[in-house]
């Protein structure tokens, strides 16, 4: 839905996009003037992003006049580029046409600035919405769970009971469940998965020690999508957790993918059976006990399958808008001509 209005950044703003990323600019204001996105104001950084926030943001917004603010955060991505927050200011008492114009042009601004660098978005209609406390309230509400139905509350209570039972199981415990054989993770492996849940790294790989019957850590850290295929061995099975950072329809997204790799019959029968049986209990432990949300679970034969296009298609499958028409089956061959029946005359 980008370019709905046909309004794009003028040449001055496009040039500015490349200059504002050096870390000196804290925030800049973009307005729509003469049917173009235009740089309206800028402010330098003086302290941390939280210290600068209220002083700079509230000074740049104007009553009854919509605008965009791009505010630089202090965090960076794996390449060292700063993340930004996009603030959409659309006051309640602003002109309706202006508010609609800004709303339908936001996707264009994100695309031209680089949606991958926009980590946070905030929409405000009153000044309290765009203060630092308003932003924190927005983040709290965003992470709050939706109200549960009676049935959902019962299921939640059941899960809490299951986790309570699981917490009493020792580290060295092995037990047979309906989901498969459960082997415990070593302390190093568990801490690596917890670190991934806390966003300390983007990659964790695990292996099963067939003799110890425990799940060990192979490696963890930050791995880019182009390096991911080389991390999957071609002669042994592995469990891999990967935080796939990408954009979809103009929005920045992070999706944790669980990858079960099994390179065919180069592995022993015992190895294939144990990896297959341990997968479900391991996933249950990661999701329910550690709390790492997994977006997609994949099974592959080779690391070469793990391209950016493949992960995009798996996480965001394309929907077919055209259904094939039903083809009426043909009748049996050589069935002869249709039989004509003479209607009976009434007596």
C-alpha distance (Angstrom), angle and dihedral (degrees) to the residues before:
residue distance angle dihedral
X1 . . .
X2 3.83 . .
X3 3.81 120.5 .
X4 3.80 90.6 30.1
X5 3.81 91.5 144.7
X6 3.80 97.5 34.2
X7 3.82 88.8 -125.6
X8 3.80 114.2 138.4
X9 3.80 137.8 173.5
X10 3.80 115.6 -80.4
X11 3.79 119.6 -124.2
X12 3.81 94.0 -97.3
X13 3.82 91.9 55.7
X14 3.81 92.8 45.5
X15 3.82 89.7 54.0
X16 3.80 90.3 46.4
X17 3.83 91.4 54.7
X18 3.79 88.3 65.7
X19 3.82 94.6 46.8
X20 3.80 101.0 45.5
X21 3.81 96.4 66.4
X22 3.82 98.7 76.0
X23 3.82 93.4 93.6
X24 3.81 99.3 -106.2
X25 3.82 96.7 95.0
X26 3.80 115.5 74.2
X27 3.81 100.6 -179.7
X28 3.79 140.2 -6.2
X29 3.79 133.1 -170.0
X30 3.80 125.5 -130.9
X31 3.81 122.8 -163.1
X32 3.79 134.6 179.0
X33 3.80 109.2 -115.0
X34 3.81 127.1 164.3
X35 3.82 90.2 -4.4
X36 3.83 91.4 -57.3
X37 3.81 136.5 103.1
X38 3.80 103.6 -111.7
X39 3.81 136.0 -173.4
X40 3.83 105.9 -113.2
X41 3.83 104.6 172.6
X42 3.80 144.2 -18.3
X43 3.81 137.8 -157.2
X44 3.81 130.1 -158.8
X45 3.80 124.0 -127.4
X46 3.82 115.9 -103.7
X47 3.81 103.6 165.5
X48 3.76 139.1 -3.9
X49 3.79 117.8 -38.6
X50 3.81 90.6 -102.9
X51 3.81 93.0 49.5
X52 3.80 92.1 49.5
X53 3.78 97.1 41.5
X54 3.83 108.6 86.1
X55 3.80 94.2 34.9
X56 3.81 94.7 53.3
X57 3.79 105.0 31.5
X58 3.80 97.9 50.8
X59 3.81 91.1 46.3
X60 3.81 92.6 56.4
X61 3.80 100.2 50.2
X62 3.80 121.1 84.5
X63 3.78 127.1 -151.7
X64 3.81 114.1 -103.6
X65 3.83 92.9 3.0
X66 3.84 120.6 102.3
X67 3.80 120.5 -141.9
X68 3.80 143.3 151.6
X69 3.81 125.7 -112.2
X70 3.79 122.6 -163.6
X71 3.81 107.7 -158.5
X72 3.81 121.2 -168.6
X73 3.80 117.0 -132.5
X74 3.80 123.3 -156.0
X75 3.81 96.4 -120.3
X76 3.80 122.0 94.8
X77 3.79 137.3 -156.2
X78 3.80 124.8 -120.8
X79 3.82 91.3 -83.3
X80 3.82 92.7 54.9
X81 3.83 96.2 -106.6
X82 3.80 117.5 139.0
X83 3.79 121.9 -112.0
X84 3.81 119.1 -127.5
X85 3.79 138.1 -155.5
X86 3.81 120.2 -135.1
X87 3.81 112.1 -146.3
X88 3.81 116.0 -166.4
X89 3.81 109.7 -160.4
X90 3.82 111.8 -162.5
X91 3.84 109.4 158.4
X92 3.79 119.4 -151.3
X93 3.79 91.6 -123.5
X94 3.82 94.8 49.2
X95 3.84 122.1 114.3
X96 3.79 110.6 -80.0
X97 3.80 93.4 -133.0
X98 3.82 91.2 51.9
X99 3.79 92.7 49.6
X100 3.81 91.5 50.3
X101 3.80 90.9 47.4
X102 3.80 93.1 52.4
X103 3.80 92.9 44.5
X104 3.80 93.4 53.4
X105 3.83 93.8 44.5
X106 3.82 97.3 51.3
X107 3.82 93.6 88.8
X108 3.81 89.8 55.1
X109 3.81 92.0 52.1
X110 3.81 91.3 49.7
X111 3.78 91.7 49.6
X112 3.80 95.4 48.2
X113 3.82 94.4 45.0
X114 3.82 92.9 43.6
X115 3.78 117.7 -94.2
X116 3.81 91.5 -147.2
X117 3.83 89.8 70.0
X118 3.83 94.3 50.3
X119 3.80 103.7 92.1
X120 3.80 99.4 165.7
X121 3.81 134.9 32.6
X122 3.79 127.3 -163.8
X123 3.80 129.1 -176.3
X124 3.79 120.4 -161.3
X125 3.79 134.2 -172.7
X126 3.84 97.1 168.1
X127 3.80 128.6 32.6
X128 3.80 93.5 -107.5
X129 3.82 88.7 62.7
X130 3.81 93.2 62.7
X131 3.82 99.4 42.6
X132 3.80 120.2 103.5
X133 3.80 90.8 -104.1
X134 3.82 88.6 49.1
X135 3.80 90.3 52.8
X136 3.82 91.7 49.6
X137 3.79 90.4 48.9
X138 3.82 89.1 50.3
X139 3.83 90.7 52.3
X140 3.80 91.3 48.4
X141 3.81 92.3 50.2
X142 3.81 90.7 45.2
X143 3.80 91.7 57.3
X144 3.80 95.5 41.4
X145 3.81 114.2 108.8
X146 3.77 119.7 -113.6
X147 3.82 117.1 -106.3
X148 3.81 111.7 -81.2
X149 3.77 128.2 -130.6
X150 3.80 118.9 -128.9
X151 3.81 89.9 -99.4
X152 3.81 92.2 50.2
X153 3.81 91.0 49.3
X154 3.81 89.6 53.2
X155 3.82 90.9 50.9
X156 3.81 91.0 47.6
X157 3.80 90.6 52.3
X158 3.81 89.5 49.8
X159 3.81 90.9 52.6
X160 3.82 91.3 49.1
X161 3.80 89.3 52.8
X162 3.81 90.9 49.9
X163 3.82 91.3 50.4
X164 3.80 90.3 49.5
X165 3.80 90.1 54.9
X166 3.81 91.2 45.9
X167 3.82 91.0 52.1
X168 3.81 89.7 62.1
X169 3.79 92.7 56.8
X170 3.81 113.0 102.2
X171 3.80 124.3 -118.4
X172 3.79 91.7 -111.1
X173 3.79 95.3 45.1
X174 3.79 118.6 126.3
X175 3.77 119.3 -172.6
X176 3.77 139.0 165.8
X177 3.80 116.6 -118.1
X178 3.76 135.0 174.8
X179 3.82 88.4 -103.5
X180 3.82 94.2 55.8
X181 3.80 140.7 -88.6
X182 3.80 114.1 -28.1
X183 3.82 117.7 -145.4
X184 3.83 118.0 -177.8
X185 3.80 122.5 -118.6
X186 3.80 118.3 -119.9
X187 3.80 117.0 -113.7
X188 3.82 90.9 -103.5
X189 3.81 92.1 51.7
X190 3.81 93.2 47.5
X191 3.81 92.7 47.9
X192 3.82 90.5 50.4
X193 3.82 91.5 53.4
X194 3.82 90.5 46.2
X195 3.81 88.1 51.1
X196 3.78 89.6 53.6
X197 3.81 90.3 51.2
X198 3.83 86.7 53.1
X199 3.86 89.4 50.1
X200 3.81 93.5 -116.4
X201 3.81 91.1 133.7
X202 3.80 140.3 3.2
X203 3.82 102.9 -136.6
X204 3.81 135.6 54.6
X205 3.80 125.6 167.7
X206 3.81 124.2 -168.0
X207 3.82 134.9 -170.9
X208 3.79 135.4 -169.6
X209 3.80 118.0 -120.3
X210 3.79 99.5 -143.1
X211 3.82 93.9 -158.9
X212 3.81 98.1 44.9
X213 3.80 92.5 36.4
X214 3.81 90.8 -138.8
X215 3.81 133.0 120.6
X216 3.81 112.3 -115.6
X217 3.80 133.1 -165.4
X218 3.81 114.2 -109.5
X219 3.81 98.0 -179.0
X220 3.79 143.6 -38.5
X221 3.80 136.4 -165.6
X222 3.79 140.8 93.4
X223 3.81 115.3 -37.7
X224 3.81 126.8 175.3
X225 3.79 121.9 -135.8
X226 3.82 92.5 -108.5
X227 3.83 91.0 55.9
X228 3.82 95.1 44.6
X229 3.87 97.8 86.1
X230 3.82 91.5 57.1
X231 3.82 90.3 55.5
X232 3.82 92.3 64.0
X233 3.83 111.6 85.0
X234 3.80 119.4 -132.8
X235 3.82 96.4 -147.5
X236 3.82 105.1 45.4
X237 3.79 140.7 38.2
X238 3.80 123.3 -102.9
X239 3.79 143.4 178.3
X240 3.80 111.7 -136.3
X241 3.81 130.5 -172.8
X242 3.80 114.9 -161.6
X243 3.82 129.6 178.6
X244 3.82 102.4 -143.2
X245 3.81 107.4 -154.4
X246 3.80 110.6 -163.3
X247 3.77 146.8 130.1
X248 3.79 125.6 -106.2
X249 3.81 122.8 -173.6
X250 3.81 89.8 -16.0
X251 3.82 96.3 -50.3
X252 3.82 125.1 113.9
X253 3.82 111.1 -125.2
X254 3.79 139.2 179.9
X255 3.82 116.1 -156.2
X256 3.81 123.0 -179.4
X257 3.80 110.5 -142.5
X258 3.83 125.0 -163.6
X259 3.80 110.0 -148.9
X260 3.81 121.5 -165.7
X261 3.80 107.1 -167.0
X262 3.81 120.8 -167.9
X263 3.83 115.4 170.3
X264 3.79 97.2 -150.2
X265 3.78 123.2 -108.0
X266 3.81 96.3 -16.1
X267 3.83 83.8 92.1
X268 3.79 123.4 73.5
X269 3.79 121.1 -103.8
X270 3.82 90.2 -112.5
X271 3.81 91.8 53.0
X272 3.82 92.4 48.6
X273 3.80 92.1 48.5
X274 3.82 95.8 47.0
X275 3.80 95.2 46.7
X276 3.79 90.2 48.7
X277 3.82 93.3 47.3
X278 3.82 96.1 44.5
X279 3.79 95.8 49.1
X280 3.83 99.2 82.3
X281 3.86 96.6 46.2
X282 3.81 90.4 46.0
X283 3.81 91.6 51.5
X284 3.80 90.3 48.3
X285 3.82 90.6 52.2
X286 3.81 92.9 47.8
X287 3.80 95.5 47.1
X288 3.81 102.5 35.9
X289 3.82 104.7 30.0
X290 3.80 102.8 29.5
X291 3.81 94.2 31.1
X292 3.81 99.4 -134.5
X293 3.81 107.8 151.7
X294 3.80 112.0 -137.9
X295 3.79 115.7 -155.6
X296 3.80 99.4 -170.4
X297 3.81 136.6 12.3
X298 3.81 116.0 -151.1
X299 3.80 136.9 -175.1
X300 3.81 118.2 -157.2
X301 3.79 139.1 172.8
X302 3.80 97.6 -152.1
X303 3.80 137.8 22.1
X304 3.80 89.4 -127.6
X305 3.81 88.0 77.4
X306 3.82 91.5 67.0
X307 3.79 100.8 91.8
X308 3.79 125.0 144.6
X309 3.81 90.1 -111.8
X310 3.83 91.4 52.1
X311 3.83 93.0 51.7
X312 3.81 91.9 45.4
X313 3.81 90.6 52.9
X314 3.81 92.5 46.6
X315 3.83 95.2 48.6
X316 3.81 96.6 36.5
X317 3.82 106.2 28.4
X318 3.76 114.3 -164.7
X319 3.78 113.5 -112.4
X320 3.80 117.9 -134.6
X321 3.79 111.0 -129.4
X322 3.80 94.8 -170.5
X323 3.76 121.0 67.8
X324 3.81 117.3 -160.2
X325 3.76 113.1 -109.4
X326 3.77 116.7 -110.6
X327 3.79 109.3 -100.2
X328 3.77 112.0 -143.2
X329 3.82 108.0 -130.8
X330 3.75 117.6 -116.1
X331 3.79 119.7 -113.2
X332 3.80 122.3 -108.5
X333 3.83 114.4 -72.7
X334 3.81 121.6 -104.8
X335 3.72 94.0 14.9
X336 3.80 91.4 142.9
X337 3.75 130.3 -132.3
X338 3.76 121.3 -35.2
X339 3.80 113.4 -91.0
X340 3.77 115.2 -115.7
X341 3.75 117.5 -146.4
X342 3.77 122.6 -155.9
X343 3.77 112.4 -130.3
X344 3.77 112.8 -118.4
X345 3.78 116.6 -116.5
X346 3.75 115.9 -126.0
X347 3.85 114.3 -113.7
